[in-house]
Amino acid sequence: MGQVTQALDKLQTGALAKTVEDASQAVRSLAVRAHDGQSGFDRPTPAGNSNRAHQTAAPSNNRASTQADYSYGTRTRPNPRATDPSAGIPLKSLNFSRDTNRIITAIEKHESNNNQGENPATLRNASGTPASFGRGQLIGSTAVGLLQSSPALAQHYNLSSKQLQDLNKIAADTQQHFDSISKQVPPGGLSEKDLKQKIATYTANNRARFVQETGLPASDIERMFRGAQLRAQMPRTALRGSRSEIEAQALKTVNNLMAQPDFAANISALGLQRGDLKAYVKVPNRHGEHRAGFATRALFNSRDGQTLRNAMTDNSGIAMSRILINQNATRVNQRAREQLHRPLTFPESAEVTMLVHNRGERDLSKFLGALNQRGRTQDSYVREAMRHLPQ
């Protein structure tokens, strides 16, 4: 533990961005490459090179990236122990049931293909910061909640109850600002002119409170508005059909949207690419990445942001995500006995645990209630993750 503490101290006292405003400027240099039709955040390795060996390289005529910014516009830096098997909580201390381990294996394979390293989310969002990190793809606010519910884990990273309460408040305040801003954008979106007016008015009335509560620069108000605008402008129904049919539908939808001046102006301001847009068209639920991304961004800009990033990514974030999945599985089965008055079968337990991992616990009662519905369609995330369940 002493070695971990020393490593954290070195990172926290190192060459971090001098101010949040300085760090925010770095988001303009985010590395973006198109790989197999999907754009995303570049991933650092300990040597500072991009880590995309598991993905198919795009043709050489795709737009080149600018120099990578592995702070992702925050005060943090890459965790040098992200590939160190000795970093974080010892994995041998985690004793879960066989069924839970099967679910863990499936989620990790689906989320990150068992890659090593920090594994930032590849789907870009309006915040300019990956929403999630680690093999199990934990978002910042979820990681804070996990640390609050796991005293031994919090102690390992020298995070006090007060520090975790402060982090939780930053995440909650940031999400509240995003929700408030989202309500300013009606279904279908605004014209670019009206959007800019909304941004100017909200910034004038809320700048000081926004900066104080989130720790983010006031310029992130615009990014929140534009994230809300993107969601409002795009279809809300997931695509159906074969993979080739879905791909064709997504490409057609994106091309039609990009032909609209107001939509194209928003995408240009956000710096997203067609691969990102196709991902949102295929699965509209992915728009939750914007809200989660801003929370992670605010947390990484906080005083304890580097410690949190390290906790989320030590040894590829394996321990953190496995503890979370075990907690979710336990909670799912306990709630099922209370709500359904019966134990879940393993496939049912795996399905709901995967849903909670992907969407959060808020709709757990809804997820459980759906198990009794005839002819229901399984969620696409679950359908893909279930393919990786070991026998």
C-alpha positions in Angstrom: 0.0 0.0 0.0 2.9 2.3 0.7 4.1 1.9 -2.9 0.7 2.8 -4.2 0.5 5.8 -2.0 3.9 7.0 -3.1 2.9 6.5 -6.8 -0.3 8.5 -6.3 1.6 11.3 -4.5 4.0 11.6 -7.3 1.2 11.8 -9.8 -0.8 14.3 -7.8 2.2 16.6 -7.3 3.6 16.2 -10.9 3.2 18.3 -13.9 -0.5 18.6 -14.0 -2.4 21.4 -15.9 -2.0 24.6 -14.0 -5.7 25.5 -14.1 -8.9 24.0 -15.3 -9.1 26.6 -18.0 -5.6 25.5 -19.2 -6.7 21.9 -19.3 -9.9 22.7 -21.1 -7.9 24.0 -24.0 -6.3 20.6 -24.5 -9.6 19.1 -25.5 -9.1 20.7 -28.9 -6.2 18.4 -29.6 -8.0 15.1 -28.8 -6.8 12.4 -31.0 -9.5 11.1 -33.3 -9.1 8.2 -35.8 -11.7 6.3 -37.8 -11.3 2.6 -37.2 -13.6 0.1 -38.9 -16.2 2.8 -39.4 -16.2 4.1 -35.9 -14.4 7.2 -34.5 -13.3 7.4 -30.9 -10.9 8.5 -28.2 -7.3 7.5 -28.7 -6.0 5.2 -26.0 -2.6 5.7 -24.3 -0.2 2.9 -23.5 2.6 3.3 -20.9 4.9 4.2 -23.8 2.4 6.9 -24.9 1.3 5.3 -28.1 -2.3 4.6 -29.1 -3.6 1.2 -28.0 -5.9 -0.1 -30.7 -4.3 -3.5 -31.6 -7.7 -5.2 -31.3 -9.4 -3.0 -33.9 -9.1 -3.1 -37.6 -7.1 -0.2 -39.0 -8.9 2.1 -41.3 -7.8 2.9 -44.8 -4.9 5.3 -44.9 -7.0 8.0 -46.6 -9.0 8.6 -43.4 -8.5 11.9 -41.8 -5.3 12.0 -39.7 -5.4 12.8 -36.0 -3.8 15.7 -34.2 -1.3 15.0 -31.4 -3.0 13.0 -28.7 -4.1 14.5 -25.4 -4.2 11.8 -22.9 -5.5 14.1 -20.2 -8.7 14.3 -22.3 -9.1 17.9 -21.3 -8.7 17.3 -17.6 -6.1 17.8 -14.9 -5.2 14.1 -14.9 -2.5 12.2 -16.7 -2.4 8.5 -17.8 -2.0 6.0 -14.9 1.6 4.5 -15.2 0.3 1.4 -13.3 -2.6 0.7 -15.7 -0.9 -2.4 -16.9 0.8 -3.4 -13.6 -0.8 -6.6 -12.3 0.3 -5.7 -8.8 -1.5 -2.4 -8.8 -4.8 -1.9 -6.9 -6.6 -4.5 -4.8 -5.1 -8.0 -5.2 -7.3 -10.0 -7.5 -6.7 -13.2 -5.4 -8.6 -11.5 -2.6 -11.8 -11.3 -4.6 -13.8 -14.5 -4.0 -17.0 -14.6 -5.9 -19.4 -17.3 -6.9 -19.0 -19.3 -10.1 -22.1 -17.7 -11.6 -20.8 -14.2 -10.8 -17.5 -14.9 -12.3 -19.2 -16.1 -15.5 -21.1 -12.8 -15.7 -17.9 -10.9 -15.0 -16.1 -12.7 -17.8 -18.9 -11.9 -20.3 -19.1 -8.2 -19.4 -15.3 -7.7 -19.5 -15.1 -9.4 -22.9 -17.9 -7.4 -24.3 -16.9 -4.0 -22.8 -13.1 -4.0 -23.6 -12.2 -7.3 -25.3 -10.1 -8.0 -22.1 -7.6 -5.3 -23.2 -4.9 -4.1 -20.8 -4.4 -0.5 -19.9 -6.7 2.4 -19.0 -9.3 1.4 -21.7 -11.1 4.8 -22.0 -14.5 4.5 -23.7 -14.0 4.7 -27.5 -17.3 6.4 -28.3 -16.8 10.2 -28.2 -19.3 12.3 -26.4 -20.1 16.0 -26.1 -17.9 16.5 -23.0 -14.6 15.7 -24.8 -13.7 13.3 -22.0 -14.4 9.5 -22.1 -17.3 8.6 -20.0 -15.8 5.4 -18.7 -12.5 3.7 -18.1 -11.2 0.2 -17.3 -11.9 -3.3 -18.4 -15.4 -3.1 -17.1 -16.0 0.5 -18.3 -16.8 2.2 -15.0 -18.0 5.8 -15.3 -16.6 8.3 -12.8 -19.7 8.7 -10.7 -20.2 5.0 -10.4 -16.6 4.6 -9.3 -17.2 7.2 -6.6 -20.3 5.3 -5.4 -18.3 2.1 -5.3 -15.6 3.6 -3.2 -18.2 4.9 -0.8 -19.7 1.5 -0.4 -16.3 -0.3 0.0 -14.4 1.1 3.0 -11.5 -1.2 2.3 -11.2 0.0 -1.3 -11.4 3.6 -0.2 -8.7 3.1 2.4 -6.5 1.5 -0.2 -6.5 4.8 -2.1 -6.4 7.0 1.0 -9.7 8.5 0.2 -11.6 9.7 3.3 -15.4 9.8 3.7 -15.2 13.6 3.3 -13.2 13.4 0.1 -15.7 10.9 -1.3 -18.6 13.0 -0.3 -17.1 16.0 -2.0 -16.5 13.9 -5.2 -20.1 12.7 -5.1 -21.4 16.2 -4.8 -19.3 17.3 -7.8 -20.7 14.5 -9.9 -24.3 15.2 -8.8 -24.0 19.0 -9.3 -22.5 18.4 -12.8 -25.3 16.0 -13.7 -27.9 18.5 -12.4 -26.5 21.2 -14.6 -26.6 18.9 -17.6 -30.2 18.0 -16.9 -31.1 21.7 -16.4 -29.5 22.6 -19.7 -31.1 19.6 -21.5 -34.5 21.0 -20.6 -33.7 24.1 -22.6 -33.5 22.2 -25.8 -36.9 21.0 -27.2 -37.4 17.8 -29.2 -36.1 18.2 -32.7 -33.5 20.8 -31.5 -33.0 24.5 -32.1 -31.7 26.5 -35.0 -28.0 27.2 -34.7 -28.9 30.9 -34.1 -31.4 30.1 -31.3 -29.0 27.6 -29.8 -26.3 30.2 -29.5 -28.7 32.7 -27.9 -29.8 30.0 -25.3 -26.1 29.4 -24.6 -25.3 33.1 -24.1 -28.3 33.6 -21.8 -27.7 30.6 -19.7 -24.0 31.4 -19.4 -24.7 35.0 -18.3 -27.1 33.8 -15.6 -25.3 30.7 -14.3 -21.5 31.1 -15.1 -20.3 31.7 -11.5 -22.4 28.9 -10.0 -21.6 26.5 -12.8 -17.8 26.9 -12.4 -18.0 26.8 -8.6 -20.1 23.7 -8.4 -18.6 21.6 -11.2 -15.0 22.9 -11.4 -15.4 23.0 -15.1 -14.7 26.0 -17.3 -17.7 28.1 -18.3 -17.0 27.1 -21.9 -18.4 23.6 -21.0 -21.8 25.2 -20.8 -21.8 25.4 -24.5 -20.7 21.7 -24.8 -23.5 20.7 -22.6 -26.0 22.6 -24.7 -24.6 21.0 -27.8 -24.8 17.6 -26.3 -28.4 18.2 -25.6 -28.9 19.6 -29.1 -27.4 16.4 -30.6 -29.7 14.2 -28.7 -32.7 16.3 -29.6 -31.8 16.3 -33.3 -31.3 12.5 -33.6 -33.8 9.6 -33.9 -34.8 8.1 -30.5 -35.7 4.6 -31.8 -33.0 1.9 -32.0 -32.5 0.4 -35.5 -33.6 -3.2 -36.1 -32.6 -5.8 -38.7 -29.5 -7.7 -39.7 -26.1 -6.1 -39.1 -25.8 -5.1 -42.7 -29.3 -3.6 -42.7 -28.6 -1.7 -39.5 -25.3 -0.4 -41.0 -27.0 0.8 -44.2 -29.8 2.4 -42.2 -27.4 4.2 -39.9 -25.3 5.5 -42.8 -28.3 6.8 -44.6 -29.6 8.5 -41.5 -26.3 10.2 -40.8 -26.0 11.4 -44.3 -29.5 12.9 -44.2 -28.8 14.6 -40.9 -25.5 16.0 -42.1 -27.3 17.6 -45.0 -29.2 19.8 -42.5 -27.2 23.0 -41.8 -28.1 23.3 -38.1 -27.1 19.7 -37.5 -23.9 20.0 -39.4 -23.0 23.2 -37.5 -23.5 21.4 -34.2 -21.4 18.4 -35.2 -18.6 20.7 -36.4 -18.6 22.5 -33.0 -18.5 19.3 -31.1 -15.8 17.8 -33.3 -17.6 14.4 -33.7 -17.2 12.3 -36.8 -19.6 10.1 -38.8 -18.5 6.9 -37.0 -19.6 8.5 -33.7 -22.9 9.6 -35.2 -23.6 6.1 -36.6 -23.1 4.6 -33.1 -25.7 7.0 -31.6 -28.1 6.3 -34.4 -27.9 2.5 -34.0 -28.4 2.7 -30.2 -30.0 6.0 -29.0 -29.5 4.9 -25.4 -25.8 5.7 -25.9 -26.7 9.4 -25.6 -26.3 8.8 -21.9 -22.6 9.0 -22.6 -22.8 12.8 -22.7 -24.2 13.1 -19.1 -21.8 10.5 -17.8 -18.9 12.1 -19.7 -19.4 15.5 -18.1 -19.5 13.9 -14.7 -16.3 12.0 -15.3 -14.7 15.2 -16.7 -15.7 17.2 -13.6 -14.4 14.5 -11.3 -11.0 14.3 -13.1 -10.7 18.1 -12.8 -11.2 17.9 -9.0 -8.5 17.9 -6.4 -8.7 14.1 -6.1 -9.2 13.5 -9.8 -5.9 11.8 -10.3 -6.4 9.4 -7.4 -9.9 8.5 -8.8 -8.5 7.9 -12.3 -5.8 5.7 -10.8 -8.3 3.7 -8.8 -10.4 3.3 -11.9 -7.5 2.0 -14.0 -5.0 0.3 -11.7 -4.3 -3.1 -13.4 -6.7 -2.2 -16.1 -9.4 -1.4 -13.5 -10.1 -5.1 -13.1 -10.6 -5.1 -9.3 -13.0 -2.1 -9.3 -15.2 -3.4 -12.1 -15.4 -6.9 -10.6 -16.3 -5.7 -7.2 -19.0 -3.6 -8.8 -20.4 -6.4 -10.9 -20.5 -8.7 -7.8 -22.4 -6.0 -5.9 -24.8 -5.6 -8.8 -25.4 -9.3 -9.1 -26.1 -9.6 -5.3 -28.5 -6.7 -5.4 -30.3 -8.0 -8.5 -31.0 -11.4 -6.9 -32.1 -9.9 -3.6 -34.5 -7.5 -5.3 -35.9 -10.3 -7.5 -36.9 -12.3 -4.4 -38.7 -9.2 -3.0 -40.3 -8.1 -6.3 -41.0 -11.4 -8.1 -41.2 -13.6 -5.1 -39.0 -16.2 -6.7 -35.3 -16.8 -7.4 -34.0 -15.9 -10.8 -32.6 -18.5 -13.2 -29.0 -17.9 -14.1 -29.8 -16.5 -17.6 -32.2 -14.1 -16.0 -29.7 -13.1 -13.3 -27.0 -12.6 -15.9 -29.3 -10.5 -18.1 -30.5 -8.1 -15.4 -27.0 -7.8 -14.0 -25.7 -6.8 -17.4 -28.5 -4.2 -17.8 -27.7 -2.7 -14.4 -24.0 -2.6 -15.3 -24.8 -0.8 -18.6 -27.6 1.5 -17.6 -27.4 1.8 -13.8 -29.6 0.6 -11.0 -32.3 3.3 -11.3 -34.5 1.1 -13.6 -33.8 -2.2 -11.8 -37.5 -2.7 -10.9 -38.4 -2.2 -14.6 -35.7 -4.6 -15.7 -37.0 -7.3 -13.3 -40.7 -6.7 -14.3 -39.8 -7.2 -18.0 -38.7 -10.8 -17.3 -42.4 -11.8 -17.1 -43.4 -10.2 -20.3 -44.1 -12.5 -23.3 -42.4 -11.8 -26.6 -40.1 -9.2 -25.2 -37.0 -8.2 -27.2 -33.7 -8.6 -25.4 -31.6 -5.5 -25.1 -28.8 -5.3 -27.7 -26.1 -4.8 -25.1 -27.3 -7.9 -23.3 -27.6 -9.9 -26.4 -24.0 -9.2 -27.4 -22.6 -9.7 -23.9 -24.5 -13.0 -23.4 -22.5 -14.5 -26.3 -19.4 -14.3 -24.2 -20.8 -16.3 -21.2 -18.5 -19.2 -20.5 -20.2 -22.6 -20.0 
